[in-house]
Amino acid sequence: MTDTARGSRTLRRTRLIVLVVATAISVLAVLLVVGAWRNDVTIDSDKGTATAEVLSAGKLRSAVSFITPDGVTHNPALGVLYPTNLVAGQRIEVEYYKADPDDVELLVRVAGRDATVAIVPAGSVIVVTWLIAGPVLFWLRRKETQRKEAKYA
């Protein structure tokens, strides 16, 4: 096998890898929004509300504790959905899925927030991914074409 043929095959494989990675990232971003929407549908199907105290606050996860009307204290292991701009010690209204009393998988979200808050970040990830992958794919395709032309020249 000649160096030109080997180089063309390498470029073709690299192009395929970039395309697969960019597509996978885009699909994962869409699934993130679909998952958030699914959680919202679950909560809305049997919704309870309560006042919760924010125990710890972070960009990706915030822990809360709240008492349901039946007097049971809950501290969901997964934290609260849509935790943006929460502060430790803050008291917030939360909505939760009443049919699942298990704190390990209890779905709880900040009242008034829903899956729409996930659309902008997910869309941004998709746009940035393709803004990077597009020129890389174009450059790889151009290099592959140049190699083919050099082979036949």
C-alpha positions as CSV (number, residue, x, y, z in Angstrom):
1,M,0.0,0.0,0.0
2,T,1.4,3.4,-0.9
3,D,1.8,6.3,1.4
4,T,-0.9,8.3,-0.5
5,A,-3.5,5.5,-0.1
6,R,-2.6,5.0,3.5
7,G,-2.9,8.7,4.2
8,S,-6.2,8.9,2.4
9,R,-7.6,6.0,4.4
10,T,-6.4,7.7,7.6
11,L,-8.0,10.9,6.7
12,R,-11.3,9.1,5.8
13,R,-11.2,7.3,9.2
14,T,-10.5,10.5,11.0
15,R,-13.3,12.3,9.3
16,L,-15.7,9.5,10.2
17,I,-14.5,9.6,13.9
18,V,-15.1,13.4,14.0
19,L,-18.5,12.9,12.5
20,V,-19.5,10.2,14.9
21,V,-18.2,12.1,18.0
22,A,-20.1,15.3,16.9
23,T,-23.3,13.3,16.3
24,A,-23.0,11.5,19.6
25,I,-22.5,14.8,21.5
26,S,-25.6,16.2,19.7
27,V,-27.7,13.2,20.5
28,L,-26.7,13.3,24.1
29,A,-27.6,16.9,24.4
30,V,-31.1,16.2,22.9
31,L,-31.5,13.3,25.3
32,L,-30.7,15.6,28.2
33,V,-33.6,17.8,27.3
34,V,-35.9,14.7,26.7
35,G,-34.9,13.3,30.1
36,A,-35.7,16.6,31.8
37,W,-39.0,16.8,30.0
38,R,-39.7,13.2,31.1
39,N,-38.9,14.1,34.7
40,D,-41.3,17.0,34.5
41,V,-44.1,14.8,33.1
42,T,-43.5,12.4,36.0
43,I,-43.7,15.1,38.6
44,D,-46.8,16.7,37.0
45,S,-48.6,13.3,37.0
46,D,-48.8,13.3,40.9
47,K,-47.4,16.6,42.1
48,G,-46.9,17.6,45.7
49,T,-45.6,21.0,46.8
50,A,-43.6,22.0,49.9
51,T,-41.2,24.6,51.3
52,A,-37.6,23.3,51.3
53,E,-34.4,24.5,52.8
54,V,-31.4,24.5,50.5
55,L,-28.7,22.6,52.4
56,S,-25.9,23.0,49.9
57,A,-25.9,24.8,46.6
58,G,-23.8,24.2,43.5
59,K,-24.0,24.8,39.8
60,L,-24.9,21.2,39.0
61,R,-26.4,19.9,42.2
62,S,-28.0,21.4,45.2
63,A,-29.2,19.4,48.2
64,V,-32.5,20.3,49.8
65,S,-34.6,19.1,52.8
66,F,-38.3,19.4,53.1
67,I,-41.3,18.1,55.1
68,T,-44.3,16.7,53.3
69,P,-47.8,17.3,54.6
70,D,-47.8,13.8,56.2
71,G,-44.9,15.0,58.4
72,V,-42.1,13.0,56.7
73,T,-38.8,14.8,56.2
74,H,-37.2,14.2,52.8
75,N,-33.6,14.8,51.7
76,P,-33.5,13.5,48.1
77,A,-30.2,11.8,47.3
78,L,-30.2,13.2,43.7
79,G,-30.8,16.8,45.0
80,V,-33.2,19.2,43.3
81,L,-33.7,19.6,39.5
82,Y,-32.9,23.0,38.0
83,P,-30.7,24.3,40.9
84,T,-29.5,27.4,39.2
85,N,-29.0,30.5,41.5
86,L,-29.8,28.7,44.8
87,V,-28.0,29.7,48.0
88,A,-27.4,27.5,51.0
89,G,-29.9,28.4,53.8
90,Q,-32.4,29.7,51.3
91,R,-36.0,28.6,51.6
92,I,-37.6,27.7,48.3
93,E,-40.9,26.2,47.1
94,V,-40.4,22.8,45.5
95,E,-42.6,20.4,43.5
96,Y,-42.1,16.7,43.9
97,Y,-43.4,13.3,42.7
98,K,-45.7,12.2,45.5
99,A,-46.0,8.6,44.3
100,D,-42.3,7.8,45.0
101,P,-41.6,8.1,48.7
102,D,-38.0,6.7,48.3
103,D,-35.5,9.5,48.9
104,V,-33.0,7.7,46.7
105,E,-34.9,8.4,43.5
106,L,-37.3,11.1,44.6
107,L,-37.9,13.6,41.8
108,V,-37.9,17.2,43.2
109,R,-37.7,20.4,41.2
110,V,-37.7,24.1,42.1
111,A,-41.3,25.3,41.7
112,G,-41.8,27.3,38.6
113,R,-38.9,25.8,36.7
114,D,-39.2,23.1,34.0
115,A,-37.3,21.5,31.2
116,T,-37.2,24.7,29.2
117,V,-34.2,25.8,31.3
118,A,-32.3,22.9,29.7
119,I,-32.9,23.9,26.1
120,V,-30.4,26.8,25.9
121,P,-27.5,24.9,27.4
122,A,-28.2,21.8,25.3
123,G,-28.6,23.9,22.2
124,S,-25.4,25.8,22.9
125,V,-23.5,22.5,23.2
126,I,-24.9,21.4,19.9
127,V,-24.0,24.6,18.1
128,V,-20.5,24.8,19.6
129,T,-19.9,21.1,18.7
130,W,-20.8,21.7,15.0
131,L,-18.9,25.0,14.9
132,I,-15.8,23.0,15.7
133,A,-16.6,19.8,13.8
134,G,-17.8,21.6,10.6
135,P,-14.5,23.3,9.8
136,V,-12.5,20.2,10.9
137,L,-14.6,18.0,8.6
138,F,-14.2,20.5,5.7
139,W,-10.5,20.6,6.2
140,L,-10.1,16.8,6.4
141,R,-12.2,16.5,3.2
142,R,-10.1,19.0,1.4
143,K,-6.9,17.2,2.4
144,E,-8.4,13.9,1.2
145,T,-9.3,15.5,-2.1
146,Q,-5.8,17.0,-2.5
147,R,-4.2,13.5,-1.8
148,K,-6.5,11.9,-4.4
149,E,-5.6,14.6,-7.0
150,A,-1.9,14.2,-6.2
151,K,-2.3,10.4,-6.7
152,Y,-3.7,10.8,-10.2
153,A,-1.4,13.7,-11.3
